[in-house]
């Protein structure tokens, strides 16, 4: 997940079913009745109910996450693991009878090197001692020399404080941005807002520091759990080394720097290699009535290298895969084509979705909708959606089906609800992102702790149910969703 601005700042409408109490539906057992004139045909409602119930009992998605994370492992864009993962997903989709293409994408290849840091000089230092700093390199950065660099550290809270120091107090130094991740916002259900406030320093901090002559840039890790765990991520290339220190070490450096000079030895030897050929996986379950009309269900296949990319984003790929697995198992035929896309390179530049947009731009008028899952695998609350109010109203029957396990919210946003579906959203195609409970997500995001054990199988089933029900509904409605 590589979001540089908070998705939900522009939320304008929360659409939940407001149902006529005097109109009873045959499906009232699944939730409140549907308004007259907006009901789906009974056979479609029955099919959606079957999809939901099957997904809530099925372990297909969990099996796929387990294979992607434990058998294949970390999947940085351009790596052998990423390519093996693409081939694996393509093979699984062929087994389900889908038409599969591995579409070419040129992706950046960033390789992590040695990474270490220690404080050589600080106030109150015992003779002959140093202090180890726990950190990790940020993608896209320039390396230090093999032997590292040594420089004094300037600790700032934000860009304004950095600018106030001026070049004379920054040039030749290592800049540390010590912006805490707001755990109160996260605990109150605004995790993406907290992330957006902090992640700007990961994205742009190195450039801001370099513009004033800094020799390296460090940030306080963007994450919600303080277990001396560094979180990696993408940083705009700035010509200087860039890294993320743990929250504890960020505070340590800032406290010491407030007392006097702090000098650090820093080693970050990661390399930006030449771009390499990789692939998006694009797999079609053809519609029987309008095969040219396309509904996308998707997640991104690449991950960072510290963990195994379970919640970011093997889970998203797996629930997209389960949408078509359930349709085939239940012998449900969509009117429109359901297209599973496993995006490549969401994390380190977004070249996968850009390549898809170039290759499929002529099809965009026939793209009915696109769904993405890229906020983990905890309980789904519903969807964030960039679409018209009319389109949201047309989805009220879907909310009825999802009501039984609390996944029936639809929150309207002015921004794309997912990074990889941004070109589609920008083209006016209705787009949806699964809206998961994000309170724990950023504890593990982009860290060594993003592993299979962080996924609760039942909550993953709920995510699969939300994706499958919405995806099938969009592909089986009598009329395509309004734009």
C-alpha positions, -999 to +999 in steps of 0.1 A: +000+000+000+015+033-011-009+062-003+007+096-001-025+114+008-053+103+031-081+087+011-109+097+034-103+135+038-129+141+010-156+118+023-189+136+016-217+111+017-224+080+038-249+059+020-266+032+040-300+016+031-330+037+042-358+012+036-395+017+034-410-001+064-443-008+047-427-027+018-418-063+027-392-082+007-388-119+002-353-114+015-362-096+047-344-125+065-312-111+050-318-076+063-342-047+059-366-046+029-355-029-003-373+002-016-398-004-043-383+001-077-347-006-066-349-043-059-328-068-078-346-098-094-353-126-069-330-150-087-301-125-084-308-119-047-308-156-041-274-159-060-259-131-039-271-148-007-255-180-018-222-162-026-222-147+008-229-179+027-204-199+007-177-173+012-182-171+050-175-208+052-147-212+026-109-212+031-099-208-005-086-172+001-067-182+032-050-210+013-040-186-014-026-161+011-007-189+028+010-200-005+018-165-016+034-155+018+049-187+031+057-208-001+067-178-022+076-152+004+084-115+001+076-102-034+094-069-042+087-056-077+112-070-101+122-099-079+121-136-087+095-141-060+072-115-076+074-131-109+068-166-094+037-151-077+024-138-110+029-172-126+012-189-097-019-167-097-022-171-134-020-209-131-047-209-104-070-188-125-065-211-155-075-240-133-108-222-127-114-219-164-106-182-168-089-166-198-055-155-184-029-131-197+003-121-180+006-085-193+040-070-195+051-042-171+086-027-168+091-022-131+118-005-110+141-029-093+153-018-058+176-041-038+181-036-001+217-036+010+234-033+044+216-010+069+229+001+103+233+032+124+250+041+156+254+073+176+291+080+180+287+112+200+259+125+222+255+144+255+263+124+286+281+097+267+302+072+287+337+070+274+343+044+247+306+037+241+281+041+212+244+036+209+228+014+183+199+028+162+174+004+147+164+015+112+156+003+077+162+018+042+134+034+022+128+024-014+140+047-041+168+062-020+205+067-030+231+046-011+258+057+013+293+046+004+300+010+015+317+023+046+288+047+054+288+083+063+293+102+096+275+135+103+257+154+130+219+150+133+193+177+131+159+166+145+128+185+133+091+179+137+079+190+103+087+207+070+081+242+085+107+236+113+132+223+087+127+254+065+131+277+096+166+263+102+178+274+068+207+259+047+234+271+071+221+248+099+212+218+077+239+215+051+262+186+057+240+171+084+216+141+087+180+153+090+155+134+112+118+141+108+102+131+141+065+133+132+046+108+154+019+085+140-014+097+156-026+065+174-056+083+188-070+089+153-063+053+144-080+040+175-111+062+167-114+047+132-094+073+112-063+052+105-059+065+069-060+101+081-033+094+106-013+076+079-017+105+055-004+130+080+028+110+088+036+094+054+043+127+037+077+128+054+085+093+041+074+104+006+089+139+004+113+143+034+145+133+016+138+159-011+131+186+014+163+178+033+184+175+002+172+209-010+189+224+020+221+205+016+215+175+040+237+144+034+209+120+045+173+119+056+156+098+083+120+096+094+102+083+124+087+050+111+051+054+099+033+029+121+011+025+151+029+000+173+060+009+192+079-024+194+112-009+181+101-021+147+110-001+116+086+003+087+099+007+052+082+023+021+088+043-010+106+077-009+109+101-038+144+099-051+164+128-038+201+119-044+207+112-007+203+082+015+169+078+032+158+056+060+132+050+087+142+046+124+119+031+150+096+053+170+117+047+201+150+056+184+134+087+168+125+099+203+160+090+216+178+110+189+154+140+193+158+141+231+196+139+228+198+165+200+179+189+222+207+186+248+236+191+224+255+177+194+246+142+182+268+125+156+257+094+138+274+068+116+250+057+090+252+028+065+224+023+039+238+006+008+205-002-011+207+001-048+184+012-076+190-013-104+179-011-140+142-017-147+132-053-153+103-070-171+074-081-149+037-088-153+002-079-142-020-109-140-053-103-159-078-131-158-113-130-173-144-150-164-165-141-195-200-128-191-227-146-210-247-116-221-223-086-223-188-101-224-173-068-235-185-051-203-159-055-175-160-055-137-126-056-121-119-073-087-083-068-076-054-065-052-017-059-057+008-088-059+040-071-050+051-065-014+080-050+005+108-073+015+109-071+053+079-093+059+060-116+036+033-092+025+003-110+040-019-080+048-003-058+022-015-072-001-017-110-006-050-108+012-064-085-015-053-107-043-067-137-026-102-123-020-103-113-057-093-148-067-121-162-045-147-141-062-144-162-094-137-194-075-171-191-058-189-183-090-175-214-106-181-236-076-217-224-073-223-224-111-234-188-111-230-171-145-224-133-146-239-113-175-207-092-177-171-103-176-155-104-142-118-096-145-094-105-118-063-083-118-033-089-096-014-056-100+023-055-100+044-027-085+019-009-064+045-002-038+074+012-057+060+034-084+027+021-096+040+011-130+015-018-131-016+002-131-001+027-155+007-001-179-028-014-176-043+020-184-022+023-215-030-012-227-068-010-220-077+027-225-098+018-255-119-006-232-125+020-205-160+029-219-169-007-213-154-009-178-185-010-156-167-008-122-135-017-104-130-030-069-097-030-050-087-045-016-056-029-001-062-021+036-055-055+051-077-083+061-095-072+093-133-070+095-148-052+064-172-024+072-183-020+036-168+001+008-154+035+000-166+045-034-159+071-061-191+071-080-223+091-084-250+093-058-273+076-083-249+046-086-247+043-049-285+042-047-285+014-072-263-007-049-288-007-020-298-043-026-262-053-022-261-036+011-290-057+022-270-089+015-239-075+033-259-063+063-259-097+080-222-094+089-219-056+091-202-049+058-230-027+043-215+008+045-208+027+014-189+059+019-186+082-010-152+098-016-139+124-041-105+105-044-098+071-058-105+044-032-074+025-042-040+033-056-041+008-085-076+017-097-067+054-098-065+056-136-100+040-138-114+064-112-099+094-131-116+081-163-150+083-146-154+046-140-172+038-107-146+025-083-148+009-049-123-001-022-131-025+006-133-005+038-116-026+064-112-020+102-078-003+100-071+001+137-043-026+137-033-024+101-005+002+105+010-017+134+024-042+109+023-023+076+056-024+056+074-041+085+089-075+093+057-083+112+035-084+080+032-121+081+005-148+077-003-150+115-017-114+113-046-127+093-077-139+111-093-166+088-129-156+097-123-120+090-106-129+057-137-149+048-158-118+055-136-098+031-140-125+005-177-123+010-178-085+006-157-086-026-176-116-041-211-103-034-203-068-047-184-081-077-211-105-088-238-079-083-220-054-105-216-081-132-252-094-129-274-063-126-299-058-153-284-024-162-248-014-159-241+008-129-247+045-136-218+069-141 
